[in-house]
Structure formats: structure tokens, C-alpha cells
């Protein structure tokens, strides 16, 4: 994880904003259920933090050996025609941010009405850093 993200988390983390570390086995179980392969950056985040964020940003992930918010939201949006190559990493109500599980592992914005896939970030770290910085600036 890049130093800027770690610094933001260290500075703004409050109690219970993250579900803590998860095993490689729990992450693999989640990938298998979604029939997806996580990027190394997302895998690292989930392994260290589980899910959660700072200042109101809630990045979906794994919250236990048998529960993962990333699974719950991804399965719900796949029923609404989200392409299977994406997993939901943040639900912002009017749209969702999704991480591609193939090729470049970019982050897109998708909404259930237009079904349009708009590339927003080239990497998971770029998405996290920008999301955290924006919420810090508005905090």
C-alpha cells in the first residue's frame, strides 16, 4: 500500500471503521464465491483491513470468515446486469464503484439505469487515495 494512503488512514482512522486483518484463505474463499480474481492492491487492502475506510468512505471487502460485503453487493448488482468481470467496492447510492477482476484491474463507475461503464481510475490505489483525499478535504 502506498505511503500516502497509509498516512491518511493513520491520521483519520477512528475505532471500528475497519474490520481487521483476514487470512489468505478467507480472501480466496471470497474470490471463489464471486468467480473472480482480486488485484494484488485490493487483496493487500482486504488482507490488512478487511473492509471499511476513513471519514465515511466505506470500501467493501471481507468482514469475517463467512461474510463479505463485497460478495453481498456484487451479487445484488449482478442481478441488475452488472458485468461479471466487476466486483462492487463502494456503493454511493446513485452509482457504484467497481474493480475489474481481469486485465488492468481498473476502477469504473456504473449505475443500474444506464448500465454505462465509465473508467474512473487506472488502479485500486489511485481510487483509494483520491476517495480518501476528497472526503478529508470535505471533512
C-alpha angles and dihedrals in degrees: 000000000000120000095243092059092045090050092051092049092048092049100044106027115122129187116294097005089120134044101222135239123330131199126252087245093058090049092048090049089054092049090050093051090052093040086230141121117228121222115250090248094053091043089053091050093049092045092053102035108014093213138326136075145207136289093008099314106129114195110193120233142119121332100174146350090277104028133061124171088205088063095046095050096038093052091048093051093043086061085057091053102269104160112256092237090073134074122199112245100168134016110207094176100241091048141357135234113229134190117220112234094202138061111343099010091225124168120244136186116231135177128192095231102056096022085212118155110215117185108228105165134019094216140023090243091054089052094048094047094048094044093049093044093050093051092045090052090052096041 
